[in-house]
Amino acid sequence: MAIKFQYNKTSLTNLGKQLKVRQNALPTLKNKESALRASVQAAKADAQRLADELEKALGEYDYMAALWNEFEPGLISIEDVDLSIVKVAGVKTPHLDKIHYRIKDFNAFVKPAWYADGIRILQKLTRLGIESEIYEQKRQILEFNRKKTTQKVNLYEKVQIPGYQEAIRKIKRYMEDEENLSKASSKIVKTRHEEEEEQEL
């Protein structure tokens, strides 16, 4: 990326300000990148842990597989899921607050005794499944933001900061050359005047 500038003091001042902004922002961006990287790993681990718990829980209830045929479909359903927003390293991510279930009334004297346990089991399994999904979404959001932050760090560190430094160097060199030329030309003019004065005497 070519930095546009002019060979004057105003341009030098503006470039200096831009450089300072980027140099000051870089450590913060690097910290954010590290925090996001750690948060991505944590969210990934949590999503995996919940998926494993779900798998394990499903395995624990395998022995009830035949009984589920007796379970009334639609006895329990999810009405709503309450999510809140939690900021992680400055990034908004979803957080599961509560799952609202709708449980149809049933006659506990007529239905099998394990129906109440079946409802609790389904609540546990759905909670693990939904929570696992939310952590996966959280990981994706954090990963996307980490990539953007990494790109910005690289842009500042490898392109913009060196670009501004080079532009500032060029302007300073140009201004020094101008000053030296100006001094040299005034010296020449002064020497000529002195020679002319000596000749007149």
N, C-alpha and C positions, 0 to 999 in steps of 0.2 A: 504494500500500500504506500503510494507516494504521498508524502506530506507536502501540502501546498504552502508556500511561504514567499515572502518578499525580502529583499536584502535591505532591511531597515530596522530601527530600534523598536518600533511598534510591533512588527512581526516577531522580533526576538523576544519581547516581553510576553506576547500572547503564547508563543511556543513554550516559553518557560513555565507559564501558568498551566498549560495543558499537560506538560511533562510532570509537574508537581502533583497534579490531580491523579494521574495514573500511577505514579510512584507511591502516593499515599494510599490509593485504593487497592493496590496489589496485595499487600499482606492480609487485608480483610478478605479479599476474594480467595486467597489461598487457604485461609482458615475456614471459610465457608465451604470450599471444595472438600477439605479434609472432613469437616463435620458431616457433609452430605454423603461422602464415601462411607463413613462409619454408619450413618443412618440407613443407607441402602443395604449394607451387610446385615444390620440388626433386623430390618423389616423382612429381608429375605429369610433370615434364620427363624423369625417368628412365624412367617407364612408356612415354612417347611415344618416347623414344630407342630403347628395347628393341623396341617394336612396329615402328618404322622399320627397325631392324637386321634383324628377322625378315622383314619385307616384302622388304628388299634381298637377304637371303640366299635367300629363296624364288625371287626373280627370277634370282639367279646360277645356280640349279640347274634353271632351266627347260629348258635344253638336254638335261637328263637325263630329261625327262618320259617319253619312250618306254621308257627303261631300267627305270623304276620298275615297269613291268608285269611284268618278270622277277623283281623283288625278292620274296622270300618273305614273305608277311604273317605277322606274329607272330614274326619272327626276332628282333626287339628289342621289349621292352616295359618300361614303368616299373613297378618293384616297389614303390618307396617314395620319399617325398620328406622329407628332414630339414629341419625349420624350427626356428629359434631365435627367442627374443623379444629385441628390441632396444628400449631406451627412447629415445624422441625427445621432447625437451621434457617429460619426465615421463609420456609416453604409451607403453604397450606396443604395439609393432608387429612384424609377422612379418618374418623375414629368411631367405632361402634359403641353406641350408648345403650340402646335397648331394642329388643325385638318384641313386637306386639303379636301375640298369638290369638287366634280365635278358636275356641274349643267348643264344639257342639255339646249341648246337654245330652247325657246318656244315662240310662238307668243302671246304676252300679249293681243292682240285685239281679238283673237279667243278663247283663254282659259279663264276660269272663273277669275274674279278679285281677288279672295282670294288665287290664286296660289303662289303669292309672299309671302303672310303671311304664307302659308303652308310650304314653303321652310324654312322660318325663324323659324317656330315652330319645324320642324324636326331637324334643326341645334341645337336648344336649347336642345331638348330632347336627341339627340345623344351625345351632349357634356356632359350633366348631367350623362348619362349612362356610358360613357367611363371614365369620371373623377371618378365616384363612383367605377368602376372596378379597376382603378389605385390605388385609396386609399386603396382598399381591398388588393391588391398585396403588397402595401407599408406596411400595417399592418402585413401581413403574414411574410414578410422579417424581419421586426423589431421584431416580436414575436419570430421567429427562433433564431435571434441573441441574444435576451434577455435571452432565455432559455440556450443558449451556455454560455453566460456571467455568469448567475446564477450558472451553473454547475461548472464553473471555480472558482467562488467565494467560493462555497461550498468545492471544492477540496482543495483550498489553506487554507481556514479557518478551516475546520474540519479534513482534512487528512494530507496535506503536512506540514503546519507550526507546528502542534503538533508533527508530525513524526520527523521533523528535530530537534525540541527542545529536544525531548526524546533521539534521537541519540547523540546529543551534550552532554546532561547530562550523558549518559552512558560512552562516551569517557572521559569526564572530571573526572568522578568517577574512571574509570579504571586507568587513568594517575596519579590521586592522590594516589590511592592504590599502584601503582608501585613505586611512589616517597617515600611513607611511608615505603614500604618494603625495598627499597634501603637504606633509612636512618637507618632503624632498623638493617639491616644486616651489614651496615658499623659500627654502634654502637657496635654490637656484636663482630665484628672483632677487633675493637679498644679496647674493654674491654678485649678480650682474649689476645691481644698483651700486654696490660698493666699488666695483671695477669702473663703472661709468663715472662715479664721483672722483676716483683717483685719476682718471684720464682727463677730467675737466681741470684738475689742479695742475 
